[in-house]
Amino acid sequence: MTPEENRENQFMPILQPAEWPKPRGFSHGVTVDGPGRWIVLAGQTGGDEKGDYPPDMAGQVAVALRRIVKLLGEAGAGPQHIV
């Protein structure tokens, strides 16, 4: 990690579940402590950790929602904290 990346990670810790592959060029989510605590998530798709997608929209939405809940958990939050 470069010094700049270390500095950014200090102020905006990256949310990266251990079992998920690390994305290239973006982060799944970050936390930001400022006036209040923010959890900012990138757009989650309906693909699982292996990149496989359920064949139907309902299945893909379910996967995307599970991914959101997983990322919130990485930051010590849950669905009840979504605004």
Jmol script that loads the backbone (N, CA, C; Angstrom):
load data "model"
ATOM      1  N   MET A   1       0.839  -1.175   0.000  1.00  0.00           N
ATOM      2  CA  MET A   1       0.000   0.000   0.000  1.00  0.00           C
ATOM      3  C   MET A   1       0.886   1.241   0.000  1.00  0.00           C
ATOM      4  N   THR A   2       0.527   2.211  -0.805  1.00  0.00           N
ATOM      5  CA  THR A   2       1.305   3.444  -0.859  1.00  0.00           C
ATOM      6  C   THR A   2       1.013   4.288   0.380  1.00  0.00           C
ATOM      7  N   PRO A   3       1.891   5.263   0.690  1.00  0.00           N
ATOM      8  CA  PRO A   3       1.617   6.149   1.828  1.00  0.00           C
ATOM      9  C   PRO A   3       0.261   6.857   1.697  1.00  0.00           C
ATOM     10  N   GLU A   4      -0.095   7.263   0.477  1.00  0.00           N
ATOM     11  CA  GLU A   4      -1.388   7.925   0.269  1.00  0.00           C
ATOM     12  C   GLU A   4      -2.544   6.960   0.558  1.00  0.00           C
ATOM     13  N   GLU A   5      -2.439   5.707   0.107  1.00  0.00           N
ATOM     14  CA  GLU A   5      -3.479   4.713   0.379  1.00  0.00           C
ATOM     15  C   GLU A   5      -3.582   4.436   1.877  1.00  0.00           C
ATOM     16  N   ASN A   6      -2.438   4.378   2.563  1.00  0.00           N
ATOM     17  CA  ASN A   6      -2.456   4.194   4.021  1.00  0.00           C
ATOM     18  C   ASN A   6      -3.184   5.337   4.707  1.00  0.00           C
ATOM     19  N   ARG A   7      -2.917   6.562   4.272  1.00  0.00           N
ATOM     20  CA  ARG A   7      -3.550   7.736   4.862  1.00  0.00           C
ATOM     21  C   ARG A   7      -5.058   7.702   4.603  1.00  0.00           C
ATOM     22  N   GLU A   8      -5.468   7.372   3.374  1.00  0.00           N
ATOM     23  CA  GLU A   8      -6.892   7.281   3.055  1.00  0.00           C
ATOM     24  C   GLU A   8      -7.554   6.180   3.874  1.00  0.00           C
ATOM     25  N   ASN A   9      -6.886   5.038   4.020  1.00  0.00           N
ATOM     26  CA  ASN A   9      -7.465   3.923   4.760  1.00  0.00           C
ATOM     27  C   ASN A   9      -7.594   4.270   6.247  1.00  0.00           C
ATOM     28  N   GLN A  10      -6.749   5.140   6.759  1.00  0.00           N
ATOM     29  CA  GLN A  10      -6.838   5.571   8.156  1.00  0.00           C
ATOM     30  C   GLN A  10      -8.113   6.378   8.387  1.00  0.00           C
ATOM     31  N   PHE A  11      -8.492   7.222   7.435  1.00  0.00           N
ATOM     32  CA  PHE A  11      -9.649   8.091   7.591  1.00  0.00           C
ATOM     33  C   PHE A  11     -10.920   7.494   7.002  1.00  0.00           C
ATOM     34  N   MET A  12     -10.781   6.568   6.075  1.00  0.00           N
ATOM     35  CA  MET A  12     -11.917   5.899   5.455  1.00  0.00           C
ATOM     36  C   MET A  12     -11.607   4.404   5.367  1.00  0.00           C
ATOM     37  N   PRO A  13     -11.722   3.676   6.484  1.00  0.00           N
ATOM     38  CA  PRO A  13     -11.420   2.242   6.440  1.00  0.00           C
ATOM     39  C   PRO A  13     -12.286   1.523   5.403  1.00  0.00           C
ATOM     40  N   ILE A  14     -11.645   0.681   4.625  1.00  0.00           N
ATOM     41  CA  ILE A  14     -12.319  -0.062   3.561  1.00  0.00           C
ATOM     42  C   ILE A  14     -13.018  -1.278   4.155  1.00  0.00           C
ATOM     43  N   LEU A  15     -14.243  -1.541   3.698  1.00  0.00           N
ATOM     44  CA  LEU A  15     -14.996  -2.726   4.101  1.00  0.00           C
ATOM     45  C   LEU A  15     -14.726  -3.825   3.076  1.00  0.00           C
ATOM     46  N   GLN A  16     -14.031  -4.865   3.510  1.00  0.00           N
ATOM     47  CA  GLN A  16     -13.653  -5.951   2.610  1.00  0.00           C
ATOM     48  C   GLN A  16     -13.816  -7.282   3.334  1.00  0.00           C
ATOM     49  N   PRO A  17     -14.984  -7.940   3.198  1.00  0.00           N
ATOM     50  CA  PRO A  17     -15.138  -9.259   3.818  1.00  0.00           C
ATOM     51  C   PRO A  17     -14.029 -10.203   3.359  1.00  0.00           C
ATOM     52  N   ALA A  18     -13.480 -10.965   4.293  1.00  0.00           N
ATOM     53  CA  ALA A  18     -12.336 -11.831   3.997  1.00  0.00           C
ATOM     54  C   ALA A  18     -12.634 -12.837   2.900  1.00  0.00           C
ATOM     55  N   GLU A  19     -13.872 -13.333   2.839  1.00  0.00           N
ATOM     56  CA  GLU A  19     -14.186 -14.377   1.865  1.00  0.00           C
ATOM     57  C   GLU A  19     -14.540 -13.839   0.479  1.00  0.00           C
ATOM     58  N   TRP A  20     -14.587 -12.515   0.325  1.00  0.00           N
ATOM     59  CA  TRP A  20     -14.885 -11.918  -0.975  1.00  0.00           C
ATOM     60  C   TRP A  20     -13.592 -11.586  -1.701  1.00  0.00           C
ATOM     61  N   PRO A  21     -13.546 -11.763  -3.018  1.00  0.00           N
ATOM     62  CA  PRO A  21     -12.354 -11.332  -3.758  1.00  0.00           C
ATOM     63  C   PRO A  21     -12.257  -9.809  -3.743  1.00  0.00           C
ATOM     64  N   LYS A  22     -11.035  -9.307  -3.655  1.00  0.00           N
ATOM     65  CA  LYS A  22     -10.828  -7.857  -3.623  1.00  0.00           C
ATOM     66  C   LYS A  22     -11.091  -7.292  -5.015  1.00  0.00           C
ATOM     67  N   PRO A  23     -11.954  -6.266  -5.097  1.00  0.00           N
ATOM     68  CA  PRO A  23     -12.244  -5.669  -6.402  1.00  0.00           C
ATOM     69  C   PRO A  23     -11.071  -4.830  -6.884  1.00  0.00           C
ATOM     70  N   ARG A  24     -11.040  -4.610  -8.179  1.00  0.00           N
ATOM     71  CA  ARG A  24     -10.002  -3.755  -8.765  1.00  0.00           C
ATOM     72  C   ARG A  24     -10.622  -2.430  -9.170  1.00  0.00           C
ATOM     73  N   GLY A  25     -10.055  -1.359  -8.681  1.00  0.00           N
ATOM     74  CA  GLY A  25     -10.491  -0.034  -9.091  1.00  0.00           C
ATOM     75  C   GLY A  25     -11.587   0.585  -8.247  1.00  0.00           C
ATOM     76  N   PHE A  26     -12.094  -0.144  -7.257  1.00  0.00           N
ATOM     77  CA  PHE A  26     -13.110   0.419  -6.378  1.00  0.00           C
ATOM     78  C   PHE A  26     -13.121  -0.369  -5.082  1.00  0.00           C
ATOM     79  N   SER A  27     -13.879   0.099  -4.110  1.00  0.00           N
ATOM     80  CA  SER A  27     -14.075  -0.602  -2.841  1.00  0.00           C
ATOM     81  C   SER A  27     -15.548  -0.947  -2.726  1.00  0.00           C
ATOM     82  N   HIS A  28     -15.842  -2.076  -2.084  1.00  0.00           N
ATOM     83  CA  HIS A  28     -17.239  -2.431  -1.846  1.00  0.00           C
ATOM     84  C   HIS A  28     -17.893  -1.409  -0.932  1.00  0.00           C
ATOM     85  N   GLY A  29     -17.135  -0.878   0.005  1.00  0.00           N
ATOM     86  CA  GLY A  29     -17.664   0.117   0.924  1.00  0.00           C
ATOM     87  C   GLY A  29     -16.562   0.671   1.807  1.00  0.00           C
ATOM     88  N   VAL A  30     -16.847   1.788   2.452  1.00  0.00           N
ATOM     89  CA  VAL A  30     -15.924   2.413   3.397  1.00  0.00           C
ATOM     90  C   VAL A  30     -16.728   2.959   4.567  1.00  0.00           C
ATOM     91  N   THR A  31     -16.047   3.179   5.683  1.00  0.00           N
ATOM     92  CA  THR A  31     -16.655   3.909   6.795  1.00  0.00           C
ATOM     93  C   THR A  31     -15.960   5.254   6.901  1.00  0.00           C
ATOM     94  N   VAL A  32     -16.721   6.251   7.290  1.00  0.00           N
ATOM     95  CA  VAL A  32     -16.186   7.600   7.443  1.00  0.00           C
ATOM     96  C   VAL A  32     -16.637   8.127   8.792  1.00  0.00           C
ATOM     97  N   ASP A  33     -15.677   8.485   9.637  1.00  0.00           N
ATOM     98  CA  ASP A  33     -15.986   9.102  10.922  1.00  0.00           C
ATOM     99  C   ASP A  33     -15.774  10.598  10.785  1.00  0.00           C
ATOM    100  N   GLY A  34     -16.805  11.336  11.034  1.00  0.00           N
ATOM    101  CA  GLY A  34     -16.751  12.792  10.957  1.00  0.00           C
ATOM    102  C   GLY A  34     -17.797  13.291  11.918  1.00  0.00           C
ATOM    103  N   PRO A  35     -18.591  14.244  11.491  1.00  0.00           N
ATOM    104  CA  PRO A  35     -19.748  14.568  12.314  1.00  0.00           C
ATOM    105  C   PRO A  35     -20.761  13.438  12.127  1.00  0.00           C
ATOM    106  N   GLY A  36     -20.696  12.471  12.997  1.00  0.00           N
ATOM    107  CA  GLY A  36     -21.488  11.250  12.835  1.00  0.00           C
ATOM    108  C   GLY A  36     -20.646  10.194  12.153  1.00  0.00           C
ATOM    109  N   ARG A  37     -21.170   9.006  12.062  1.00  0.00           N
ATOM    110  CA  ARG A  37     -20.451   7.914  11.397  1.00  0.00           C
ATOM    111  C   ARG A  37     -21.235   7.502  10.173  1.00  0.00           C
ATOM    112  N   TRP A  38     -20.568   7.463   9.051  1.00  0.00           N
ATOM    113  CA  TRP A  38     -21.192   7.099   7.781  1.00  0.00           C
ATOM    114  C   TRP A  38     -20.606   5.798   7.276  1.00  0.00           C
ATOM    115  N   ILE A  39     -21.450   4.981   6.691  1.00  0.00           N
ATOM    116  CA  ILE A  39     -21.018   3.782   5.987  1.00  0.00           C
ATOM    117  C   ILE A  39     -21.480   3.974   4.550  1.00  0.00           C
ATOM    118  N   VAL A  40     -20.533   4.017   3.633  1.00  0.00           N
ATOM    119  CA  VAL A  40     -20.841   4.278   2.235  1.00  0.00           C
ATOM    120  C   VAL A  40     -20.542   3.005   1.454  1.00  0.00           C
ATOM    121  N   LEU A  41     -21.559   2.486   0.760  1.00  0.00           N
ATOM    122  CA  LEU A  41     -21.409   1.240   0.015  1.00  0.00           C
ATOM    123  C   LEU A  41     -21.441   1.507  -1.476  1.00  0.00           C
ATOM    124  N   ALA A  42     -20.642   0.755  -2.205  1.00  0.00           N
ATOM    125  CA  ALA A  42     -20.685   0.804  -3.664  1.00  0.00           C
ATOM    126  C   ALA A  42     -21.889  -0.010  -4.125  1.00  0.00           C
ATOM    127  N   GLY A  43     -22.278   0.148  -5.365  1.00  0.00           N
ATOM    128  CA  GLY A  43     -23.403  -0.619  -5.907  1.00  0.00           C
ATOM    129  C   GLY A  43     -23.116  -2.110  -5.835  1.00  0.00           C
ATOM    130  N   GLN A  44     -24.001  -2.847  -5.224  1.00  0.00           N
ATOM    131  CA  GLN A  44     -23.838  -4.290  -5.108  1.00  0.00           C
ATOM    132  C   GLN A  44     -24.681  -4.971  -6.172  1.00  0.00           C
ATOM    133  N   THR A  45     -24.113  -5.981  -6.789  1.00  0.00           N
ATOM    134  CA  THR A  45     -24.826  -6.704  -7.842  1.00  0.00           C
ATOM    135  C   THR A  45     -25.417  -7.987  -7.271  1.00  0.00           C
ATOM    136  N   GLY A  46     -26.099  -8.730  -8.102  1.00  0.00           N
ATOM    137  CA  GLY A  46     -26.710  -9.986  -7.703  1.00  0.00           C
ATOM    138  C   GLY A  46     -25.797 -11.174  -7.845  1.00  0.00           C
ATOM    139  N   GLY A  47     -24.500 -10.944  -8.021  1.00  0.00           N
ATOM    140  CA  GLY A  47     -23.544 -12.038  -8.148  1.00  0.00           C
ATOM    141  C   GLY A  47     -22.945 -12.402  -6.807  1.00  0.00           C
ATOM    142  N   ASP A  48     -22.688 -13.693  -6.616  1.00  0.00           N
ATOM    143  CA  ASP A  48     -22.107 -14.141  -5.350  1.00  0.00           C
ATOM    144  C   ASP A  48     -20.592 -13.973  -5.365  1.00  0.00           C
ATOM    145  N   GLU A  49     -19.924 -14.503  -4.330  1.00  0.00           N
ATOM    146  CA  GLU A  49     -18.470 -14.341  -4.194  1.00  0.00           C
ATOM    147  C   GLU A  49     -17.701 -14.943  -5.369  1.00  0.00           C
ATOM    148  N   LYS A  50     -18.279 -15.929  -6.031  1.00  0.00           N
ATOM    149  CA  LYS A  50     -17.611 -16.584  -7.162  1.00  0.00           C
ATOM    150  C   LYS A  50     -17.951 -15.913  -8.494  1.00  0.00           C
ATOM    151  N   GLY A  51     -18.860 -14.929  -8.450  1.00  0.00           N
ATOM    152  CA  GLY A  51     -19.277 -14.272  -9.679  1.00  0.00           C
ATOM    153  C   GLY A  51     -20.439 -14.965 -10.366  1.00  0.00           C
ATOM    154  N   ASP A  52     -21.070 -15.911  -9.676  1.00  0.00           N
ATOM    155  CA  ASP A  52     -22.227 -16.607 -10.238  1.00  0.00           C
ATOM    156  C   ASP A  52     -23.497 -15.825  -9.910  1.00  0.00           C
ATOM    157  N   TYR A  53     -24.426 -15.798 -10.878  1.00  0.00           N
ATOM    158  CA  TYR A  53     -25.682 -15.073 -10.715  1.00  0.00           C
ATOM    159  C   TYR A  53     -26.859 -16.041 -10.750  1.00  0.00           C
ATOM    160  N   PRO A  54     -27.824 -15.867  -9.833  1.00  0.00           N
ATOM    161  CA  PRO A  54     -29.047 -16.657  -9.927  1.00  0.00           C
ATOM    162  C   PRO A  54     -29.747 -16.343 -11.255  1.00  0.00           C
ATOM    163  N   PRO A  55     -30.542 -17.266 -11.770  1.00  0.00           N
ATOM    164  CA  PRO A  55     -31.160 -17.059 -13.083  1.00  0.00           C
ATOM    165  C   PRO A  55     -32.314 -16.063 -13.090  1.00  0.00           C
ATOM    166  N   ASP A  56     -32.877 -15.740 -11.925  1.00  0.00           N
ATOM    167  CA  ASP A  56     -34.041 -14.852 -11.891  1.00  0.00           C
ATOM    168  C   ASP A  56     -33.739 -13.567 -11.127  1.00  0.00           C
ATOM    169  N   MET A  57     -34.554 -12.555 -11.387  1.00  0.00           N
ATOM    170  CA  MET A  57     -34.342 -11.257 -10.755  1.00  0.00           C
ATOM    171  C   MET A  57     -34.501 -11.335  -9.236  1.00  0.00           C
ATOM    172  N   ALA A  58     -35.500 -12.056  -8.755  1.00  0.00           N
ATOM    173  CA  ALA A  58     -35.710 -12.161  -7.309  1.00  0.00           C
ATOM    174  C   ALA A  58     -34.483 -12.755  -6.633  1.00  0.00           C
ATOM    175  N   GLY A  59     -33.887 -13.764  -7.230  1.00  0.00           N
ATOM    176  CA  GLY A  59     -32.681 -14.372  -6.672  1.00  0.00           C
ATOM    177  C   GLY A  59     -31.516 -13.400  -6.653  1.00  0.00           C
ATOM    178  N   GLN A  60     -31.375 -12.611  -7.714  1.00  0.00           N
ATOM    179  CA  GLN A  60     -30.286 -11.638  -7.778  1.00  0.00           C
ATOM    180  C   GLN A  60     -30.480 -10.518  -6.757  1.00  0.00           C
ATOM    181  N   VAL A  61     -31.727 -10.064  -6.578  1.00  0.00           N
ATOM    182  CA  VAL A  61     -32.005  -9.033  -5.567  1.00  0.00           C
ATOM    183  C   VAL A  61     -31.683  -9.575  -4.180  1.00  0.00           C
ATOM    184  N   ALA A  62     -32.054 -10.836  -3.927  1.00  0.00           N
ATOM    185  CA  ALA A  62     -31.767 -11.450  -2.625  1.00  0.00           C
ATOM    186  C   ALA A  62     -30.262 -11.484  -2.365  1.00  0.00           C
ATOM    187  N   VAL A  63     -29.474 -11.835  -3.375  1.00  0.00           N
ATOM    188  CA  VAL A  63     -28.014 -11.867  -3.220  1.00  0.00           C
ATOM    189  C   VAL A  63     -27.489 -10.463  -2.947  1.00  0.00           C
ATOM    190  N   ALA A  64     -27.954  -9.472  -3.704  1.00  0.00           N
ATOM    191  CA  ALA A  64     -27.489  -8.091  -3.507  1.00  0.00           C
ATOM    192  C   ALA A  64     -27.817  -7.598  -2.095  1.00  0.00           C
ATOM    193  N   LEU A  65     -29.016  -7.921  -1.608  1.00  0.00           N
ATOM    194  CA  LEU A  65     -29.385  -7.497  -0.255  1.00  0.00           C
ATOM    195  C   LEU A  65     -28.538  -8.201   0.800  1.00  0.00           C
ATOM    196  N   ARG A  66     -28.237  -9.480   0.597  1.00  0.00           N
ATOM    197  CA  ARG A  66     -27.356 -10.192   1.540  1.00  0.00           C
ATOM    198  C   ARG A  66     -25.966  -9.574   1.543  1.00  0.00           C
ATOM    199  N   ARG A  67     -25.495  -9.154   0.378  1.00  0.00           N
ATOM    200  CA  ARG A  67     -24.177  -8.514   0.294  1.00  0.00           C
ATOM    201  C   ARG A  67     -24.178  -7.188   1.056  1.00  0.00           C
ATOM    202  N   ILE A  68     -25.257  -6.426   0.952  1.00  0.00           N
ATOM    203  CA  ILE A  68     -25.364  -5.165   1.676  1.00  0.00           C
ATOM    204  C   ILE A  68     -25.344  -5.417   3.183  1.00  0.00           C
ATOM    205  N   VAL A  69     -26.107  -6.397   3.636  1.00  0.00           N
ATOM    206  CA  VAL A  69     -26.140  -6.720   5.067  1.00  0.00           C
ATOM    207  C   VAL A  69     -24.760  -7.174   5.538  1.00  0.00           C
ATOM    208  N   LYS A  70     -24.056  -7.959   4.721  1.00  0.00           N
ATOM    209  CA  LYS A  70     -22.700  -8.419   5.068  1.00  0.00           C
ATOM    210  C   LYS A  70     -21.754  -7.233   5.229  1.00  0.00           C
ATOM    211  N   LEU A  71     -21.799  -6.281   4.293  1.00  0.00           N
ATOM    212  CA  LEU A  71     -20.931  -5.106   4.385  1.00  0.00           C
ATOM    213  C   LEU A  71     -21.273  -4.257   5.603  1.00  0.00           C
ATOM    214  N   LEU A  72     -22.551  -4.081   5.883  1.00  0.00           N
ATOM    215  CA  LEU A  72     -22.934  -3.341   7.088  1.00  0.00           C
ATOM    216  C   LEU A  72     -22.372  -4.024   8.329  1.00  0.00           C
ATOM    217  N   GLY A  73     -22.441  -5.347   8.372  1.00  0.00           N
ATOM    218  CA  GLY A  73     -21.902  -6.098   9.503  1.00  0.00           C
ATOM    219  C   GLY A  73     -20.407  -5.900   9.665  1.00  0.00           C
ATOM    220  N   GLU A  74     -19.689  -5.790   8.558  1.00  0.00           N
ATOM    221  CA  GLU A  74     -18.244  -5.535   8.613  1.00  0.00           C
ATOM    222  C   GLU A  74     -17.946  -4.225   9.334  1.00  0.00           C
ATOM    223  N   ALA A  75     -18.891  -3.289   9.274  1.00  0.00           N
ATOM    224  CA  ALA A  75     -18.716  -1.982   9.909  1.00  0.00           C
ATOM    225  C   ALA A  75     -19.398  -1.908  11.274  1.00  0.00           C
ATOM    226  N   GLY A  76     -19.919  -3.047  11.741  1.00  0.00           N
ATOM    227  CA  GLY A  76     -20.579  -3.058  13.042  1.00  0.00           C
ATOM    228  C   GLY A  76     -21.991  -2.496  13.001  1.00  0.00           C
ATOM    229  N   ALA A  77     -22.627  -2.525  11.852  1.00  0.00           N
ATOM    230  CA  ALA A  77     -23.978  -1.996  11.696  1.00  0.00           C
ATOM    231  C   ALA A  77     -24.889  -3.085  11.150  1.00  0.00           C
ATOM    232  N   GLY A  78     -26.133  -2.740  10.931  1.00  0.00           N
ATOM    233  CA  GLY A  78     -27.105  -3.677  10.389  1.00  0.00           C
ATOM    234  C   GLY A  78     -28.146  -2.955   9.578  1.00  0.00           C
ATOM    235  N   PRO A  79     -29.114  -3.693   9.036  1.00  0.00           N
ATOM    236  CA  PRO A  79     -30.154  -3.068   8.202  1.00  0.00           C
ATOM    237  C   PRO A  79     -30.923  -1.968   8.924  1.00  0.00           C
ATOM    238  N   GLN A  80     -31.030  -2.064  10.240  1.00  0.00           N
ATOM    239  CA  GLN A  80     -31.755  -1.047  11.004  1.00  0.00           C
ATOM    240  C   GLN A  80     -31.067   0.314  10.961  1.00  0.00           C
ATOM    241  N   HIS A  81     -29.840   0.370  10.477  1.00  0.00           N
ATOM    242  CA  HIS A  81     -29.107   1.632  10.407  1.00  0.00           C
ATOM    243  C   HIS A  81     -29.178   2.300   9.041  1.00  0.00           C
ATOM    244  N   ILE A  82     -29.871   1.686   8.111  1.00  0.00           N
ATOM    245  CA  ILE A  82     -30.006   2.269   6.767  1.00  0.00           C
ATOM    246  C   ILE A  82     -30.953   3.459   6.817  1.00  0.00           C
ATOM    247  N   VAL A  83     -30.529   4.564   6.214  1.00  0.00           N
ATOM    248  CA  VAL A  83     -31.394   5.753   6.144  1.00  0.00           C
ATOM    249  C   VAL A  83     -31.643   6.111   4.686  1.00  0.00           C
TER     250      VAL A  83
END
end "model"
wireframe off; spacefill off
backbone 0.3
color backbone group
